[in-house]
Amino acid sequence: PAERKELSAGRTPTPAPVPAQVIIPMAQHIGATCTPLVKAGDLVAMGQKIGDGPGLCVPVHASVSGRVAAVEPRPHVTGRQVLSVVIDNDYQDTPARELAPHPNPDSLSAEEIVSIIREAGIVGMGGATFPTDVKANTGIGKVDRSALRKLYEQRIEVKRVNLYRIRLPFRKPFATAKGTLSFRESLLVEVVDYAGRTGLGECAAFPTDWYLPETLDQDLRILQEQLIPLVLNTVLLHPSEADGLLAACPGADALPMARGAIEPALWDLYGKIVGQPLWRLIGGQAPDDGRPASASAGAAVPVGSVPDTLAAVQRCVDDGYARVKLKVTPGTAPFCVQAVREAFPDLVISLDANQSFTERDLDVLRGLDALGIAWIEEALDPRRTPTNGPHDLFARLAQLQRRIQTPVCLDESIFSAGNLAKALKHQELKCYALKIGKFGGIQPALQFVRMANARGMSVWMGGMYDTGISRRMHAAFQMVPGVVDAGDIGATSRYFDVDVTDPPYTVERGMVTLERRGHEHGLGCTLDRSALSRVLIDQQTYE
């Protein structure tokens, strides 16, 4: 066509210079983003497979030989950050061994040829860049109509979206360093497909910006105006496609929890369509001994006096929780943590300061080193900067990590791709609480886990006083390799009298069962309409 030729018309083509560094995104086709197969410091050959994954996915290969400089999110043509492998070119173009031609191609079966096509990472050149091996049948170039029919039957075609705004009173006010919570207001998303199957998601934002800049009303607005209409007018073959679609909406990049409310609902729906639990869809590993899939749970204890804290921890231990998180402040930490450690010498203890300490509290923080604390979340207040030294929060946290032995964990300081990129520049910061909604949904959360594994970082699943919808999603992530056990996925009954899911989200002897009888697929639950009616503030439907 004649359009868009003004920049090249009449010009002589010239060879592009050989780059000193290449950035190879792990998302180069429709379907799932690849998992990196290399890490920083690895030597790679030209043509070597550096990324691959299950499901609708094909490998990605190195275009040059050299050394891997980084595995991290980089800008992508979609306008978002995508996990990428960065390679410093050694200009040798050393070929990978797998590039050698087959000695006797005429002897290959059709299945072997299709396998070679997949391993080569061949995809279509149209807008969808559809993996060629999926289309191929026993004759190269022929379409496997049964495979395409299966893909069509497994399509994600949403016809209706229901939004439920709920208000859950806490059984007992829950005190943190940032304030005391008496209720939890949330937004539930229910997608319904052409066959009447449903998928659930949950917006983890709060009504005010007390915890994060993003609020519930902001998320509701963009869901109504952009994200829901987009989902209703788009047919997907796999839920991993939704992330790029949603992130491309104007303004959606700044509101990850809005995306993280509707994108997981599509994963839940897809699990019910294909008859698979969420933990399998995201690459989780089943127990080796054949036991039902289950996840170890941790529990959080609010800020309180020493007697109250000890009593609360005792209840957690009696219930079988494998880890207990203590909410602390500079005033309570020295006494409560010491008392808990003396009373429970073998208990895994983590701390959450909710950004309540400053550099002036260094002696208090150093005093915790001898108590064998697993990590301390968000130690420093970003608003109370020191007179001397760095003012940037991540530089301050990195400096703190150099001064104390207890691992410093990041949570609410990460609320956008920009500040995540800032944090990743500090190699001292190796512990992250992963809250899926805060990262924008399941696919970006998976990408973060893969990157963290490649960089040797520790990731565990956090919680946001959420319902059984979000908690099941986080429990499923604990089956993914590289995620630390015993996340903040305790029973909802610890906080609320009402559970809006059927079956209720429970923890037995410290474990969450992921596949209950009759609810084996997707998240493993539906909405309990009776319970929902007791906490419902508003309901809206979009078709």
HELIX and SHEET records of a PDB file:
HELIX    1   1 ARG A   97  LEU A   99  5                                   3    
HELIX    2   2 PRO A  105  SER A  107  5                                   3    
HELIX    3   3 ALA A  110  GLU A  119  1                                  10    
HELIX    4   4 THR A  132  LYS A  135  1                                   4    
HELIX    5   5 ARG A  145  GLU A  153  1                                   9    
HELIX    6   6 LEU A  216  ILE A  222  1                                   7    
HELIX    7   7 LEU A  223  LEU A  227  3                                   5    
HELIX    8   8 ILE A  228  LEU A  232  1                                   5    
HELIX    9   9 PRO A  239  GLU A  241  5                                   3    
HELIX   10  10 ALA A  242  ALA A  247  1                                   6    
HELIX   11  11 ALA A  252  ALA A  254  5                                   3    
HELIX   12  12 PRO A  256  VAL A  274  1                                  19    
HELIX   13  13 LEU A  278  LEU A  281  1                                   4    
HELIX   14  14 VAL A  306  ASP A  318  1                                  13    
HELIX   15  15 ALA A  333  ALA A  343  1                                  11    
HELIX   16  16 GLU A  359  ASP A  361  5                                   3    
HELIX   17  17 LEU A  362  GLY A  367  1                                   6    
HELIX   18  18 ASP A  369  LEU A  371  5                                   3    
HELIX   19  19 LEU A  393  ARG A  403  1                                  11    
HELIX   20  20 ALA A  417  LEU A  424  1                                   8    
HELIX   21  21 ILE A  436  PHE A  439  1                                   4    
HELIX   22  22 ILE A  442  ALA A  454  1                                  13    
HELIX   23  23 GLY A  468  PHE A  477  1                                  10    
HELIX   24  24 THR A  492  ARG A  494  5                                   3    
HELIX   25  25 ARG A  529  VAL A  535  1                                   7    
SHEET    1   A 4 GLN A  21  PRO A  25  0                                        
SHEET    2   A 4 GLN A  81  ASN A  89 -1                                        
SHEET    3   A 4 GLY A  66  PRO A  75 -1                                        
SHEET    4   A 4 LEU A  43  VAL A  44 -1                                        
SHEET    1   B 3 THR A  35  PRO A  36  0                                        
SHEET    2   B 3 LYS A  49  ASP A  52 -1                                        
SHEET    3   B 3 VAL A  60  HIS A  61 -1                                        
SHEET    1   C 4 THR A 198  CYS A 203  0                                        
SHEET    2   C 4 GLY A 179  ASP A 193 -1                                        
SHEET    3   C 4 ILE A 156  THR A 176 -1                                        
SHEET    4   C 4 VAL A 235  LEU A 236 -1                                        
SHEET    1   D 4 THR A 198  CYS A 203  0                                        
SHEET    2   D 4 GLY A 179  ASP A 193 -1                                        
SHEET    3   D 4 ILE A 156  THR A 176 -1                                        
SHEET    4   D 4 LEU A 536  TYR A 542 -1                                        
SHEET    1   E 2 SER A 294  SER A 296  0                                        
SHEET    2   E 2 MET A 511  THR A 513 -1                                        
SHEET    1   F 8 GLY A 298  VAL A 301  0                                        
SHEET    2   F 8 ARG A 323  LYS A 327  1                                        
SHEET    3   F 8 VAL A 348  ASP A 352  1                                        
SHEET    4   F 8 ILE A 376  GLU A 377  1                                        
SHEET    5   F 8 VAL A 408  LEU A 410  1                                        
SHEET    6   F 8 CYS A 431  LEU A 434  1                                        
SHEET    7   F 8 SER A 458  MET A 461  1                                        
SHEET    8   F 8 VAL A 483  VAL A 484  1                                        
SHEET    1   G 2 THR A 501  ASP A 502  0                                        
SHEET    2   G 2 THR A 526  LEU A 527 -1                                        
END                                                                             
